[in-house]
Amino acid sequence: MRSLLSRAGRAIGRTALRAGVRLGRQEPSAFLTRSRAAELETVHAWIRDYLGRPHPDLGRKGPVCPYAGPSLQDDGLWVTFDDEADGASAWRLRRALLRYADAYTARARATPHPELTALLVVLSRVPRERYARLDELHSEMKTMLMTNDVMVSALHPDSTRSAVWNPQFHVLRAPFPAFAFRTMDVRDIVFVATNPKAFAHYARRFGHLYAEGRVSDEFGYATAFAQARARFG
């Protein structure tokens, strides 16, 4: 499969490339896991104590993020600190996001269980006045990434992104600005049900599970899939 970076370069257009902006292939910073990075305990503590636990305002049972805890426990949650991207250039920030998405995809697919992997990229140099740019970039790139099996979230202290089950709960607030990547899962119907391109990819990946009656409707997944199928055909 062509890399996300090269695909995005064509999708965004060649004008910027002709103007001298190049999509490089520089490798991102090394990924670190908990077993080898005691200095990341502050980040891991937030993952454990917030993402990995239930929250009274979430609007459903279970932890805030059902993927983070298992990934951390399986030593498959990778963290890297980006000390270069400061958000001043939307183009450079986009390039960084795609570079990390490419690197995450390659590494996740090389593991026995990609669904138990995740990557958190802490954007150390992005100041508060540019946090909104992370949300804008997420909105711009999420569909393309989802059609390549990659789910992405923009996290920061001022996030106003609502929880699916409680619009009043700002679920993506973190004590630092970051992008989070993970592999698409059958439970992601809640995120793709209103996105025709993302749903088409999701249906190809997981539609057989619904046809075989293997997806519970405890959280409305089967209902959401049926409604999306009727909506998009």
C-alpha positions in Angstrom: 0.0 0.0 0.0 1.3 3.5 -0.8 2.3 5.5 2.2 -0.1 7.9 3.8 2.4 10.7 3.3 2.7 10.1 -0.4 -1.1 9.7 -0.9 -1.7 13.0 1.0 0.9 14.8 -1.1 -1.2 14.0 -4.2 -4.5 14.6 -2.5 -3.5 18.0 -1.1 -2.2 19.0 -4.5 1.1 19.6 -6.3 1.1 23.4 -6.1 2.8 23.4 -2.8 5.4 20.9 -4.0 6.2 23.1 -7.0 6.5 26.1 -4.6 9.3 24.3 -2.8 7.5 22.6 0.1 8.6 19.0 0.1 7.2 16.0 1.9 10.3 14.5 3.4 10.9 10.9 4.5 12.9 11.8 7.6 12.3 9.2 10.3 10.4 10.5 13.4 11.9 10.3 16.9 12.4 6.8 18.4 9.3 5.3 19.9 9.6 4.4 23.6 7.7 1.8 25.6 7.0 1.8 29.3 9.4 -1.1 29.9 12.3 1.1 28.6 11.3 4.6 29.6 10.7 5.3 33.3 10.9 9.0 32.5 7.6 8.7 30.7 5.7 7.9 33.9 3.9 11.2 33.9 2.4 10.5 30.5 1.7 6.9 31.4 0.0 8.0 34.7 -2.4 10.2 32.7 -3.1 7.3 30.4 -3.8 4.9 33.3 -5.7 7.3 35.5 -7.8 9.1 32.9 -8.0 7.2 29.7 -7.9 3.8 31.3 -10.7 4.4 33.9 -14.4 5.1 33.8 -15.6 8.7 34.1 -18.9 9.7 35.6 -19.6 12.2 32.8 -18.7 9.8 29.9 -22.2 8.7 29.3 -21.5 5.0 29.0 -19.9 2.1 31.0 -16.2 1.3 30.8 -13.0 3.4 30.6 -12.8 6.7 28.7 -10.7 4.9 26.1 -11.2 1.2 25.8 -8.0 0.8 23.8 -5.4 2.7 25.9 -5.4 0.4 28.9 -4.9 -2.9 27.0 -2.2 -1.2 24.8 -0.3 0.0 27.8 -0.6 -3.3 29.6 0.6 -5.2 26.5 3.6 -2.8 26.2 2.3 -1.7 22.8 1.5 1.9 23.6 4.4 3.9 22.2 5.1 7.5 23.1 7.4 10.0 21.4 8.0 13.7 22.1 8.2 16.0 19.0 10.4 18.9 19.9 10.3 20.4 16.4 6.7 21.0 15.3 5.5 24.2 16.9 2.3 24.6 15.0 3.4 27.9 13.3 3.1 26.3 9.9 0.0 24.3 9.1 1.8 22.5 6.3 4.7 21.4 8.5 2.3 20.2 11.2 0.4 18.2 8.5 3.6 16.7 7.3 4.5 15.7 10.8 1.1 14.1 11.4 1.4 12.1 8.2 5.0 11.1 9.0 3.9 9.7 12.4 0.9 8.0 10.9 3.1 6.3 8.3 5.6 5.2 11.0 2.8 4.0 13.3 1.2 2.0 10.6 4.4 0.2 9.6 5.3 -0.6 13.1 1.8 -1.7 14.1 1.5 -4.1 11.2 4.8 -5.7 12.1 3.3 -6.8 15.5 1.2 -9.9 16.1 -1.7 -7.8 17.4 -2.0 -4.4 15.7 -5.2 -3.7 17.6 -3.2 -3.6 20.8 -0.9 -0.9 19.6 -1.1 2.9 19.8 1.1 5.9 19.4 1.0 9.1 21.4 2.9 12.0 19.9 3.4 14.7 22.5 3.9 18.0 20.7 6.1 19.7 23.2 6.6 23.0 21.4 3.0 23.8 20.3 1.8 26.8 22.4 -1.7 27.3 23.7 -2.6 29.8 21.1 -2.1 27.2 18.4 -4.0 24.3 20.0 -7.0 25.0 17.7 -4.8 24.2 14.7 -4.5 20.6 16.0 -8.3 20.3 15.9 -8.4 21.8 12.4 -5.8 19.4 11.1 -7.7 16.5 12.7 -10.9 17.4 10.9 -9.0 17.8 7.6 -7.1 14.5 7.7 -9.2 12.0 9.7 -11.2 10.7 6.8 -8.1 9.9 4.7 -6.5 8.2 7.7 -9.6 6.2 8.6 -9.7 4.8 5.1 -6.2 3.4 5.8 -7.3 1.8 9.1 -5.7 4.6 11.2 -7.8 6.4 13.9 -6.4 9.7 15.0 -7.3 12.1 17.8 -6.1 15.6 18.6 -5.6 16.1 22.4 -4.9 19.3 24.3 -5.9 21.1 27.5 -8.5 23.3 25.7 -10.2 20.6 23.6 -14.0 21.0 23.2 -14.5 17.7 21.4 -17.6 16.0 22.9 -17.9 12.5 24.0 -20.2 10.4 21.7 -22.6 9.6 24.6 -22.5 13.0 26.3 -22.1 16.2 24.3 -21.4 18.1 27.5 -18.2 16.1 28.3 -15.0 17.3 26.6 -13.5 13.9 26.4 -10.2 14.7 24.6 -8.7 17.1 27.1 -5.2 16.2 28.1 -2.5 18.0 30.1 -0.4 18.4 27.0 -1.0 18.8 23.2 -0.7 15.6 21.3 -1.8 13.4 18.5 -2.9 9.9 19.2 -2.9 7.1 16.6 -4.4 3.6 16.8 -5.7 0.9 14.5 -9.3 0.9 13.5 -11.5 -1.5 15.5 -15.0 -2.8 15.1 -16.2 -0.5 17.9 -15.3 2.5 15.7 -18.7 2.4 14.1 -19.6 5.2 16.5 -17.0 7.4 14.7 -17.7 6.4 11.1 -21.4 6.1 11.0 -21.9 9.6 9.6 -18.9 9.6 7.3 -19.6 8.0 4.0 -16.0 7.4 2.9 -14.9 6.1 6.3 -18.0 4.0 6.6 -17.5 2.4 3.2 -14.0 1.3 4.3 -15.3 0.2 7.7 -18.0 -1.9 6.1 -15.5 -3.7 3.9 -13.4 -4.5 7.0 -16.0 -5.4 9.5 -19.3 -5.9 7.6 -19.0 -9.7 7.8 -19.0 -9.6 11.6 -22.4 -7.9 11.6 -23.8 -10.3 8.9 -22.7 -13.2 11.1 -24.3 -11.7 14.2 -21.0 -11.4 16.0 -21.3 -7.7 17.1 -23.3 -7.0 20.3 -25.8 -4.2 20.3 -25.2 -3.4 24.0 -23.8 0.0 23.1 -25.8 0.4 19.9 -23.1 -0.8 17.5 -25.4 -3.1 15.5 -28.1 -0.5 15.3 -25.6 2.2 14.2 -24.2 -0.1 11.5 -27.7 -0.9 10.2 -28.6 2.8 10.1 -25.4 3.8 8.3 -25.8 1.0 5.8 -29.3 2.2 5.1 -28.1 5.8 4.9 -25.2 5.2 2.5 -26.4 2.1 0.7 
